[in-house]
Amino acid sequence: MNLANWISIFRIILIPFFVSTIVYYSPEKDYLRYISLVIFSAAVISDGIDGYIARIYRLQTRLGSFLDPMADKLLLSASFITMAVTPEIPSAIRLPLWIAILVISRDIILALGSLLIHVLTGDLKITPSFLGKLTTVFQMFTIICILLQLPFSFLIWDIAAFFTIASGFDYIYKGSKLLSNAGIK
């Protein structure tokens, strides 16, 4: 277990703290929104740090190639669900439920597709695509905009939704091509 992997685990550990601050948020306890912003920002920053450390110090491992995207998926799925269903978040900036469903559905489809590829081919190398990275950035930015209660949050979550769909189709296409190249029909 190396430093980059420990940082990914740290990001996973932050999730219940983030969710708790949002669940217990109310306008009377507005400080919780700022605490959740700090926690989420720490998770976002740690995502960049663990990737940087893994690349610079050549600490890229099979475990890390699984742990890092899993930490992102867990953080973002928990965040999107929480930001969509917490009634105390002002309705003008509350995340629409359909976006949370879209994000989670894509992640489930990708996880099941990855499992299928692994079972059928005996191998799976997880490499994020440019669209996938862009999706993650806009999804993270969506949560930050909502926590900051920015009036243009809806524009950011629409962009995140677009990239979520586009990257989902891109990964499905690449997975299908991988199976086809392996002779699996």
Backbone as a printed PyTorch tensor [residue, N CA C, xyz], in Angstrom:
tensor([[[  0.8560,  -1.1660,   0.0000],
         [  0.0000,   0.0000,   0.0000],
         [  0.9050,   1.2330,   0.0000]],

        [[  0.7040,   2.0970,  -0.9890],
         [  1.5550,   3.2810,  -1.0790],
         [  0.7720,   4.5470,  -0.7090]],

        [[  1.4740,   5.6720,  -0.7010],
         [  0.8840,   6.9480,  -0.2870],
         [ -0.3120,   7.3390,  -1.1490]],

        [[ -0.2080,   7.1720,  -2.4580],
         [ -1.3170,   7.5310,  -3.3540],
         [ -2.5730,   6.7240,  -3.0070]],

        [[ -2.4120,   5.4510,  -2.7140],
         [ -3.5650,   4.6130,  -2.3550],
         [ -4.1620,   5.0370,  -1.0160]],

        [[ -3.3130,   5.4120,  -0.0660],
         [ -3.8110,   5.8870,   1.2230],
         [ -4.6130,   7.1830,   1.0570]],

        [[ -4.1850,   8.0160,   0.1410],
         [ -4.9230,   9.2620,  -0.1160],
         [ -6.2980,   8.9400,  -0.7090]],

        [[ -6.3780,   7.9490,  -1.5930],
         [ -7.6800,   7.5250,  -2.1350],
         [ -8.5790,   7.0030,  -1.0200]],

        [[ -8.0060,   6.2480,  -0.1030],
         [ -8.7830,   5.7350,   1.0390],
         [ -9.2580,   6.9000,   1.9100]],

        [[ -8.4020,   7.8820,   2.1100],
         [ -8.7930,   9.0910,   2.8560],
         [-10.0220,   9.7370,   2.2120]],

        [[-10.0430,   9.7930,   0.8710],
         [-11.1720,  10.3790,   0.1510],
         [-12.4540,   9.5860,   0.4350]],

        [[-12.3500,   8.2810,   0.5030],
         [-13.5140,   7.4400,   0.8150],
         [-13.9820,   7.6990,   2.2410]],

        [[-13.0350,   7.8530,   3.1560],
         [-13.3790,   8.1060,   4.5620],
         [-14.0900,   9.4470,   4.7310]],

        [[-13.8030,  10.4160,   3.8820],
         [-14.4500,  11.7310,   3.9740],
         [-15.9480,  11.6860,   3.6190]],

        [[-16.3620,  10.6920,   2.8530],
         [-17.7410,  10.6440,   2.3390],
         [-18.7960,  10.7170,   3.4380]],

        [[-18.7660,   9.8780,   4.4760],
         [-19.8350,   9.9890,   5.4860],
         [-19.8470,  11.3340,   6.2220]],

        [[-18.6920,  11.9390,   6.3620],
         [-18.6420,  13.2570,   7.0130],
         [-19.3090,  14.3090,   6.1260]],

        [[-19.0290,  14.2320,   4.8150],
         [-19.6590,  15.1600,   3.8780],
         [-21.1770,  14.9700,   3.8770]],

        [[-21.6030,  13.7300,   3.7420],
         [-23.0460,  13.4390,   3.6960],
         [-23.7220,  13.9110,   4.9830]],

        [[-23.0980,  13.6660,   6.1150],
         [-23.6830,  14.0800,   7.3990],
         [-23.8750,  15.5870,   7.4850]],

        [[-22.8920,  16.3510,   7.0270],
         [-23.0290,  17.8110,   7.1060],
         [-24.1670,  18.3110,   6.2190]],

        [[-24.3980,  17.6370,   5.0980],
         [-25.5010,  18.0480,   4.2140],
         [-26.8390,  17.6070,   4.7930]],

        [[-26.9100,  16.3920,   5.2910],
         [-28.1680,  15.8720,   5.8380],
         [-28.6400,  16.7180,   7.0230]],

        [[-27.6980,  17.1790,   7.8370],
         [-28.0650,  17.9670,   9.0170],
         [-28.0860,  19.4710,   8.7500]],

        [[-27.8540,  19.8450,   7.4980],
         [-27.8800,  21.2530,   7.1260],
         [-29.2940,  21.8140,   7.2440]],

        [[-29.3730,  23.0660,   7.6280],
         [-30.6070,  23.8520,   7.5720],
         [-30.1690,  25.3060,   7.4800]],

        [[-31.0590,  26.1760,   7.0220],
         [-30.6650,  27.5930,   6.9490],
         [-30.1840,  28.1490,   8.2930]],

        [[-30.7250,  27.6090,   9.3930],
         [-30.2870,  28.0540,  10.7170],
         [-28.8830,  27.5480,  11.0370]],

        [[-28.4720,  26.4690,  10.3910],
         [-27.1390,  25.8920,  10.5990],
         [-26.3290,  26.0410,   9.3130]],

        [[-26.2770,  27.2500,   8.8030],
         [-25.6100,  27.5010,   7.5210],
         [-24.1180,  27.1690,   7.5680]],

        [[-23.5480,  27.1920,   8.7740],
         [-22.1280,  26.8460,   8.9070],
         [-21.8430,  25.4220,   8.3950]],

        [[-22.8600,  24.5350,   8.4570],
         [-22.6680,  23.1600,   7.9700],
         [-22.4110,  23.1210,   6.4640]],

        [[-22.9760,  24.0820,   5.7460],
         [-22.7400,  24.1550,   4.3000],
         [-21.2680,  24.4580,   4.0360]],

        [[-20.7090,  25.3280,   4.8410],
         [-19.2890,  25.6710,   4.6760],
         [-18.3790,  24.5200,   5.0980]],

        [[-18.7790,  23.8190,   6.1400],
         [-18.0040,  22.6390,   6.5530],
         [-18.0450,  21.5890,   5.4480]],

        [[-19.2280,  21.3790,   4.8750],
         [-19.3340,  20.3950,   3.7890],
         [-18.5200,  20.8410,   2.5780]],

        [[-18.4690,  22.1300,   2.3290],
         [-17.6540,  22.6560,   1.2240],
         [-16.1690,  22.3640,   1.4760]],

        [[-15.7290,  22.5440,   2.6950],
         [-14.3350,  22.2560,   3.0440],
         [-14.0470,  20.7580,   2.8850]],

        [[-14.9530,  19.9270,   3.3710],
         [-14.7620,  18.4730,   3.2660],
         [-14.7370,  18.0490,   1.8000]],

        [[-15.6990,  18.5270,   1.0120],
         [-15.7550,  18.1500,  -0.4010],
         [-14.5200,  18.6780,  -1.1410]],

        [[-14.1290,  19.8980,  -0.8410],
         [-12.9300,  20.4680,  -1.4770],
         [-11.6870,  19.6650,  -1.1190]],

        [[-11.5940,  19.2160,   0.1260],
         [-10.4580,  18.3740,   0.5360],
         [-10.4530,  17.0780,  -0.2670]],

        [[-11.6240,  16.5200,  -0.5030],
         [-11.7130,  15.2920,  -1.2980],
         [-11.2900,  15.5550,  -2.7470]],

        [[-11.7460,  16.6680,  -3.3090],
         [-11.3950,  17.0220,  -4.6870],
         [ -9.8870,  17.2490,  -4.8070]],

        [[ -9.3290,  17.9880,  -3.8700],
         [ -7.8900,  18.2630,  -3.8950],
         [ -7.0970,  16.9690,  -3.7250]],

        [[ -7.5710,  16.1030,  -2.8260],
         [ -6.8600,  14.8320,  -2.6150],
         [ -6.9000,  13.9620,  -3.8660]],

        [[ -7.9430,  14.1010,  -4.6730],
         [ -8.0210,  13.3630,  -5.9440],
         [ -6.8670,  13.7840,  -6.8530]],

        [[ -6.6360,  15.0770,  -6.9420],
         [ -5.5300,  15.5650,  -7.7600],
         [ -4.1760,  15.1870,  -7.1780]],

        [[ -4.0700,  15.2440,  -5.8610],
         [ -2.7880,  14.9410,  -5.2070],
         [ -2.4130,  13.4710,  -5.3880]],

        [[ -3.3820,  12.5660,  -5.1860],
         [ -3.0090,  11.1480,  -5.2960],
         [ -2.6000,  10.7890,  -6.7260]],

        [[ -3.2630,  11.3740,  -7.7120],
         [ -2.8710,  11.1360,  -9.1000],
         [ -1.4910,  11.6880,  -9.4030]],

        [[ -1.2190,  12.8720,  -8.8790],
         [  0.0820,  13.5190,  -9.0840],
         [  1.1970,  12.6760,  -8.4470]],

        [[  0.9810,  12.2760,  -7.2160],
         [  1.9810,  11.4670,  -6.5080],
         [  2.2200,  10.1490,  -7.2360]],

        [[  1.1430,   9.5020,  -7.6630],
         [  1.2830,   8.2180,  -8.3500],
         [  2.0870,   8.3560,  -9.6420]],

        [[  1.8460,   9.4430, -10.3930],
         [  2.5710,   9.6350, -11.6560],
         [  4.0220,  10.0590, -11.4340]],

        [[  4.2210,  11.0520, -10.6000],
         [  5.5630,  11.6150, -10.3950],
         [  6.5100,  10.5890,  -9.7600]],

        [[  6.0180,   9.8780,  -8.7660],
         [  6.8700,   8.9240,  -8.0520],
         [  6.7020,   7.4830,  -8.5490]],

        [[  6.0150,   7.3530,  -9.6670],
         [  5.7990,   6.0260, -10.2910],
         [  5.2240,   5.0260,  -9.2880]],

        [[  4.1710,   5.4570,  -8.6260],
         [  3.4940,   4.6160,  -7.6330],
         [  2.1800,   4.0560,  -8.1770]],

        [[  2.0550,   4.0070,  -9.4860],
         [  0.8270,   3.4950, -10.0830],
         [  0.7790,   1.9810,  -9.8990]],

        [[ -0.3180,   1.5180,  -9.3090],
         [ -0.4880,   0.0980,  -9.0280],
         [ -1.8560,  -0.3640,  -9.5220]],

        [[ -2.0240,  -1.6730,  -9.5740],
         [ -3.3440,  -2.2160,  -9.9450],
         [ -4.3880,  -1.7940,  -8.9170]],

        [[ -4.0030,  -1.8570,  -7.6400],
         [ -4.9210,  -1.4330,  -6.5840],
         [ -5.3030,   0.0290,  -6.7660]],

        [[ -4.3260,   0.8670,  -7.0440],
         [ -4.5820,   2.2910,  -7.2430],
         [ -5.4630,   2.5600,  -8.4480]],

        [[ -5.2850,   1.7630,  -9.5160],
         [ -6.1060,   1.9660, -10.7170],
         [ -7.5600,   1.5800, -10.4600]],

        [[ -7.8040,   0.8230,  -9.3980],
         [ -9.1650,   0.4850,  -8.9960],
         [ -9.6620,   1.4500,  -7.9170]],

        [[ -8.8090,   1.7120,  -6.9170],
         [ -9.1860,   2.5280,  -5.7670],
         [ -9.5180,   3.9630,  -6.1240]],

        [[ -8.6960,   4.5840,  -6.9650],
         [ -8.9030,   5.9990,  -7.3050],
         [-10.2520,   6.2400,  -7.9890]],

        [[-10.5810,   5.5090,  -9.0680],
         [-11.8950,   5.7640,  -9.6640],
         [-13.0500,   5.3430,  -8.7480]],

        [[-12.8270,   4.2970,  -7.9250],
         [-13.8850,   3.8930,  -7.0010],
         [-14.1460,   5.0070,  -5.9850]],

        [[-13.0880,   5.6280,  -5.4820],
         [-13.2510,   6.7320,  -4.5340],
         [-14.0260,   7.8740,  -5.1800]],

        [[-13.7000,   8.1830,  -6.4450],
         [-14.4350,   9.2390,  -7.1730],
         [-15.9090,   8.8760,  -7.3120]],

        [[-16.1740,   7.6400,  -7.7370],
         [-17.5690,   7.2150,  -7.9540],
         [-18.3580,   7.2610,  -6.6570]],

        [[-17.7640,   6.7560,  -5.5750],
         [-18.4690,   6.7670,  -4.2920],
         [-18.7260,   8.1870,  -3.8050]],

        [[-17.7040,   9.0350,  -3.9060],
         [-17.8520,  10.4310,  -3.4720],
         [-18.9320,  11.1350,  -4.2870]],

        [[-18.8660,  11.0040,  -5.5940],
         [-19.8130,  11.7310,  -6.4440],
         [-21.2170,  11.1570,  -6.3500]],

        [[-21.3480,   9.8410,  -6.2890],
         [-22.6820,   9.2520,  -6.1620],
         [-23.3360,   9.6850,  -4.8570]],

        [[-22.5920,   9.5850,  -3.7480],
         [-23.1340,  10.0080,  -2.4530],
         [-23.4870,  11.4940,  -2.4710]],

        [[-22.6260,  12.2930,  -3.0980],
         [-22.8600,  13.7440,  -3.1580],
         [-24.0980,  14.0700,  -3.9810]],

        [[-24.2230,  13.4520,  -5.1440],
         [-25.3600,  13.7490,  -6.0090],
         [-26.6700,  13.3060,  -5.3710]],

        [[-26.6800,  12.1470,  -4.7400],
         [-27.9040,  11.6970,  -4.0590],
         [-28.2620,  12.6800,  -2.9500]],

        [[-27.2840,  13.0020,  -2.1240],
         [-27.5280,  13.8840,  -0.9820],
         [-27.9930,  15.2620,  -1.4330]],

        [[-27.3550,  15.8000,  -2.4680],
         [-27.7080,  17.1460,  -2.9430],
         [-29.0670,  17.1720,  -3.6590]],

        [[-29.5480,  16.0070,  -4.0770],
         [-30.8550,  15.9520,  -4.7490],
         [-32.0100,  15.7170,  -3.7800]],

        [[-31.7450,  15.0390,  -2.6750],
         [-32.8630,  14.6530,  -1.8030],
         [-32.9310,  15.4240,  -0.4900]],

        [[-31.9520,  16.2590,  -0.1910],
         [-31.9770,  17.0190,   1.0560],
         [-32.9300,  18.1980,   0.9020]],

        [[-34.0410,  18.1760,   1.6220],
         [-35.0620,  19.2160,   1.4360],
         [-34.6470,  20.6060,   1.8970]],

        [[-33.6640,  20.7060,   2.7600],
         [-33.2530,  22.0030,   3.2890],
         [-32.4190,  22.8200,   2.3060]],

        [[-31.9330,  22.1820,   1.2480],
         [-31.1820,  22.9240,   0.2310],
         [-32.1850,  23.7920,  -0.5230]],

        [[-31.9050,  25.0800,  -0.6950],
         [-32.8580,  25.9440,  -1.3940],
         [-33.2740,  25.3440,  -2.7440]],

        [[-34.5660,  25.3630,  -3.0150],
         [-35.0850,  24.7000,  -4.2140],
         [-34.5110,  25.2700,  -5.5090]],

        [[-34.1210,  26.5310,  -5.5080],
         [-33.5800,  27.1440,  -6.7210],
         [-32.2470,  26.5190,  -7.1360]],

        [[-31.5420,  25.9410,  -6.1630],
         [-30.2440,  25.3390,  -6.4910],
         [-30.1690,  23.8620,  -6.1170]],

        [[-31.2770,  23.2790,  -5.6450],
         [-31.2640,  21.8500,  -5.3160],
         [-31.0840,  21.0560,  -6.5990]],

        [[-30.2230,  20.1020,  -6.5420],
         [-29.9240,  19.2800,  -7.7030],
         [-31.1630,  18.4770,  -8.0940]],

        [[-31.5560,  18.5260,  -9.3640],
         [-32.7100,  17.7250,  -9.7810],
         [-32.4200,  16.2300,  -9.6250]],

        [[-33.4130,  15.4950,  -9.1810],
         [-33.2480,  14.0660,  -8.9410],
         [-32.8150,  13.3200, -10.2050]],

        [[-33.2990,  13.7670, -11.3760],
         [-32.9560,  13.0530, -12.6060],
         [-31.4520,  13.0850, -12.8780]],

        [[-30.7760,  14.1380, -12.4460],
         [-29.3210,  14.2120, -12.6590],
         [-28.6120,  13.2240, -11.7370]],

        [[-29.0700,  13.1250, -10.5040],
         [-28.4870,  12.1380,  -9.5940],
         [-28.7070,  10.7320, -10.1430]],

        [[-29.8870,  10.4600, -10.6520],
         [-30.1790,   9.1450, -11.2310],
         [-29.2980,   8.8910, -12.4470]],

        [[-29.1080,   9.9060, -13.2720],
         [-28.2470,   9.7920, -14.4570],
         [-26.8090,   9.4430, -14.0630]],

        [[-26.2670,  10.1680, -13.1060],
         [-24.8870,   9.9470, -12.6710],
         [-24.7220,   8.5390, -12.0990]],

        [[-25.6340,   8.1440, -11.2350],
         [-25.5410,   6.8270, -10.6020],
         [-25.7640,   5.7110, -11.6220]],

        [[-26.7240,   5.8900, -12.5100],
         [-26.9910,   4.8770, -13.5390],
         [-25.7690,   4.6590, -14.4170]],

        [[-25.1350,   5.7400, -14.8450],
         [-23.9220,   5.6240, -15.6640],
         [-22.8450,   4.8520, -14.9190]],

        [[-22.6440,   5.1970, -13.6540],
         [-21.6020,   4.5270, -12.8790],
         [-21.9110,   3.0370, -12.6860]],

        [[-23.1620,   2.7050, -12.4590],
         [-23.5430,   1.2940, -12.3240],
         [-23.3250,   0.5520, -13.6400]],

        [[-23.7270,   1.1650, -14.7420],
         [-23.5420,   0.5380, -16.0610],
         [-22.0550,   0.3290, -16.3340]],

        [[-21.2220,   1.3200, -16.0190],
         [-19.7830,   1.1840, -16.2430],
         [-19.1760,   0.1220, -15.3380]],

        [[-19.6150,   0.0640, -14.0950],
         [-19.0900,  -0.9550, -13.1710],
         [-19.4800,  -2.3570, -13.6370]],

        [[-20.7410,  -2.5180, -14.0350],
         [-21.1820,  -3.8310, -14.5210],
         [-20.4810,  -4.2050, -15.8220]],

        [[-20.2930,  -3.2230, -16.6970],
         [-19.5810,  -3.4650, -17.9500],
         [-18.1400,  -3.8660, -17.6980]],

        [[-17.4870,  -3.2010, -16.7470],
         [-16.1110,  -3.5430, -16.3960],
         [-16.0270,  -4.9560, -15.8280]],

        [[-16.9800,  -5.2960, -14.9850],
         [-17.0270,  -6.6440, -14.4130],
         [-17.2240,  -7.6810, -15.5200]],

        [[-18.1240,  -7.3840, -16.4470],
         [-18.3820,  -8.2880, -17.5740],
         [-17.1190,  -8.4870, -18.4130]],

        [[-16.4360,  -7.4080, -18.7220],
         [-15.1950,  -7.4990, -19.5020],
         [-14.1610,  -8.3310, -18.7540]],

        [[-14.0530,  -8.0990, -17.4560],
         [-13.0810,  -8.8570, -16.6570],
         [-13.4250, -10.3520, -16.6490]],

        [[-14.6840, -10.6730, -16.4540],
         [-15.1070, -12.0750, -16.4090],
         [-14.9000, -12.7510, -17.7650]],

        [[-15.2560, -12.0690, -18.8400],
         [-15.1740, -12.6800, -20.1700],
         [-13.7600, -12.7230, -20.7480]],

        [[-12.9400, -11.7530, -20.4030],
         [-11.5910, -11.7150, -20.9880],
         [-10.5090, -12.1160, -19.9910]],

        [[-10.8160, -12.1000, -18.6940],
         [ -9.8280, -12.4020, -17.6740],
         [ -8.8920, -11.2500, -17.3830]],

        [[ -9.1340, -10.1280, -18.0070],
         [ -8.2540,  -8.9810, -17.8330],
         [ -9.0780,  -7.7020, -17.9370]],

        [[ -8.6180,  -6.6900, -17.2670],
         [ -9.2470,  -5.3770, -17.3880],
         [ -8.2420,  -4.3370, -16.9480]],

        [[ -7.9090,  -3.4650, -17.8470],
         [ -7.0340,  -2.3420, -17.5090],
         [ -7.8990,  -1.0930, -17.5220]],

        [[ -8.0290,  -0.4890, -16.3650],
         [ -8.8780,   0.6910, -16.2370],
         [ -8.0560,   1.9210, -16.5940]],

        [[ -8.4340,   2.5720, -17.6790],
         [ -7.7780,   3.8130, -18.0700],
         [ -8.8510,   4.8620, -18.3340]],

        [[ -8.8370,   5.9210, -17.5580],
         [ -9.8590,   6.9520, -17.7570],
         [ -9.6550,   7.6720, -19.0900]],

        [[-10.7710,   7.9770, -19.7380],
         [-10.7050,   8.7160, -20.9990],
         [-10.7430,  10.2120, -20.7020]],

        [[-10.4370,  11.0000, -21.7180],
         [-10.5150,  12.4580, -21.5690],
         [-11.9420,  12.8670, -21.2140]],

        [[-12.9340,  12.2700, -21.9000],
         [-14.3380,  12.5830, -21.5950],
         [-14.6880,  12.1930, -20.1600]],

        [[-14.1530,  11.0640, -19.7090],
         [-14.4110,  10.6210, -18.3420],
         [-13.8390,  11.5900, -17.3220]],

        [[-12.6380,  12.0810, -17.5850],
         [-12.0250,  13.0520, -16.6760],
         [-12.7900,  14.3730, -16.6800]],

        [[-13.2230,  14.7950, -17.8570],
         [-14.0080,  16.0230, -17.9800],
         [-15.3380,  15.8830, -17.2280]],

        [[-15.9290,  14.7160, -17.3360],
         [-17.1740,  14.4320, -16.6130],
         [-16.9570,  14.5790, -15.1140]],

        [[-15.9000,  13.9750, -14.6140],
         [-15.6050,  14.0490, -13.1810],
         [-15.4020,  15.4950, -12.7420]],

        [[-14.6740,  16.2630, -13.5250],
         [-14.4300,  17.6680, -13.1900],
         [-15.7550,  18.4300, -13.1020]],

        [[-16.6270,  18.2730, -14.1020],
         [-17.9000,  19.0060, -14.0820],
         [-18.8430,  18.5020, -12.9930]],

        [[-18.7840,  17.2100, -12.6910],
         [-19.6020,  16.7040, -11.5950],
         [-19.1310,  17.3010, -10.2670]],

        [[-17.8230,  17.3490, -10.0800],
         [-17.2900,  17.9470,  -8.8400],
         [-17.6130,  19.4430,  -8.7770]],

        [[-17.4690,  20.1160,  -9.9030],
         [-17.7690,  21.5480,  -9.9580],
         [-19.2500,  21.8000,  -9.6690]],

        [[-20.1190,  20.8980, -10.0890],
         [-21.5580,  21.0120,  -9.8100],
         [-21.8070,  21.0550,  -8.3090]],

        [[-21.2030,  20.1210,  -7.5920],
         [-21.4060,  20.0750,  -6.1410],
         [-20.8770,  21.3440,  -5.4840]],

        [[-19.7210,  21.8060,  -5.9050],
         [-19.1370,  23.0290,  -5.3400],
         [-20.0430,  24.2340,  -5.6050]],

        [[-20.5770,  24.3360,  -6.8280],
         [-21.4840,  25.4560,  -7.1610],
         [-22.7360,  25.4420,  -6.2990]],

        [[-23.2750,  24.2480,  -6.0610],
         [-24.4740,  24.1470,  -5.2220],
         [-24.1400,  24.5520,  -3.7820]],

        [[-23.0180,  24.0660,  -3.2770],
         [-22.6390,  24.4140,  -1.9040],
         [-22.3880,  25.9130,  -1.7460]],

        [[-21.8870,  26.5340,  -2.8050],
         [-21.6740,  27.9860,  -2.7730],
         [-22.9630,  28.7500,  -3.0730]],

        [[-24.0190,  28.0110,  -3.3950],
         [-25.3280,  28.5700,  -3.7420],
         [-25.2170,  29.5770,  -4.8830]],

        [[-24.4660,  29.2070,  -5.9040],
         [-24.2980,  30.0790,  -7.0650],
         [-25.5460,  30.0210,  -7.9450]],

        [[-26.0140,  31.1730,  -8.4160],
         [-27.2580,  31.2040,  -9.1860],
         [-27.1620,  30.4950, -10.5420]],

        [[-25.9580,  30.2900, -11.0490],
         [-25.8060,  29.6200, -12.3440],
         [-25.5150,  28.1260, -12.1860]],

        [[-25.7710,  27.5740, -11.0080],
         [-25.5150,  26.1500, -10.7550],
         [-26.1990,  25.2610, -11.7820]],

        [[-27.4040,  25.6450, -12.1960],
         [-28.1500,  24.8270, -13.1600],
         [-27.4110,  24.6850, -14.4830]],

        [[-26.6550,  25.7030, -14.8950],
         [-25.8670,  25.5990, -16.1270],
         [-24.7520,  24.5720, -15.9760]],

        [[-24.1130,  24.5840, -14.8350],
         [-23.0100,  23.6510, -14.5780],
         [-23.5340,  22.2250, -14.5130]],

        [[-24.6710,  22.0090, -13.8270],
         [-25.1700,  20.6340, -13.7520],
         [-25.6960,  20.1530, -15.1010]],

        [[-26.1690,  21.0600, -15.9500],
         [-26.5500,  20.6510, -17.3090],
         [-25.3250,  20.2180, -18.1230]],

        [[-24.2270,  20.9530, -17.9650],
         [-22.9790,  20.5720, -18.6470],
         [-22.4900,  19.2320, -18.1040]],

        [[-22.5530,  19.0570, -16.7800],
         [-22.1520,  17.7850, -16.1670],
         [-23.0210,  16.6380, -16.6900]],

        [[-24.3200,  16.8840, -16.8390],
         [-25.2220,  15.8530, -17.3640],
         [-24.8380,  15.4870, -18.7940]],

        [[-24.5410,  16.5050, -19.6130],
         [-24.1320,  16.2440, -21.0000],
         [-22.8850,  15.3660, -21.0400]],

        [[-21.8590,  15.7300, -20.2730],
         [-20.6180,  14.9500, -20.2780],
         [-20.8100,  13.5700, -19.6510]],

        [[-21.7200,  13.4610, -18.6880],
         [-22.0160,  12.1590, -18.0940],
         [-22.5610,  11.2180, -19.1610]],

        [[-23.4890,  11.7170, -19.9650],
         [-24.0650,  10.9060, -21.0520],
         [-23.0150,  10.5980, -22.1170]],

        [[-22.2900,  11.6240, -22.5510],
         [-21.2870,  11.4480, -23.6140],
         [-20.2110,  10.4580, -23.1920]],

        [[-19.6980,  10.5990, -21.9830],
         [-18.6370,   9.6820, -21.5390],
         [-19.1880,   8.2800, -21.3300]],

        [[-20.4330,   8.1760, -20.8990],
         [-21.0610,   6.8590, -20.7450],
         [-21.1050,   6.1200, -22.0740]],

        [[-21.5620,   6.8140, -23.1190],
         [-21.5960,   6.1890, -24.4440],
         [-20.1880,   5.8780, -24.9470]],

        [[-19.2470,   6.7640, -24.6610],
         [-17.8560,   6.5380, -25.0740],
         [-17.2910,   5.2790, -24.4200]],

        [[-17.5070,   5.1150, -23.1210],
         [-17.0140,   3.9270, -22.4290],
         [-17.7230,   2.6570, -22.9210]],

        [[-19.0120,   2.7460, -23.1790],
         [-19.7400,   1.5790, -23.6990],
         [-19.1960,   1.1890, -25.0700]],

        [[-18.9470,   2.1770, -25.9120],
         [-18.3700,   1.9060, -27.2400],
         [-16.9970,   1.2370, -27.1050]],

        [[-16.1510,   1.7880, -26.2500],
         [-14.8090,   1.2290, -26.0630],
         [-14.8710,  -0.1790, -25.4740]],

        [[-15.7760,  -0.4090, -24.5470],
         [-15.9370,  -1.7440, -23.9610],
         [-16.4230,  -2.7530, -24.9780]],

        [[-17.3690,  -2.3360, -25.8140],
         [-17.8740,  -3.2160, -26.8760],
         [-16.7680,  -3.5570, -27.8640]],

        [[-15.9650,  -2.5630, -28.1960],
         [-14.8490,  -2.7670, -29.1210],
         [-13.8230,  -3.7260, -28.5100]],

        [[-13.5620,  -3.5680, -27.2270],
         [-12.6260,  -4.4400, -26.5290],
         [-13.1100,  -5.8940, -26.5520]],

        [[-14.4080,  -6.0840, -26.2920],
         [-14.9690,  -7.4360, -26.3340],
         [-14.9270,  -8.0090, -27.7390]],

        [[-15.2320,  -7.1780, -28.7170],
         [-15.1960,  -7.6080, -30.1180],
         [-13.7880,  -8.0010, -30.5340]],

        [[-12.7910,  -7.2100, -30.1400],
         [-11.4020,  -7.5210, -30.4730],
         [-10.9210,  -8.7970, -29.7870]],

        [[-11.5340,  -9.1320, -28.6470],
         [-11.1850, -10.3570, -27.9300],
         [-11.9250, -11.5620, -28.5130]],

        [[-12.7470, -11.3160, -29.5340],
         [-13.4910, -12.4000, -30.1790],
         [-14.7480, -12.8290, -29.4470]],

        [[-15.2280, -11.9880, -28.5450],
         [-16.4370, -12.2890, -27.7770],
         [-17.6180, -11.5920, -28.4450]],

        [[-18.6040, -12.3970, -28.7800],
         [-19.7870, -11.8460, -29.4630],
         [-21.0330, -12.0510, -28.6770]]])
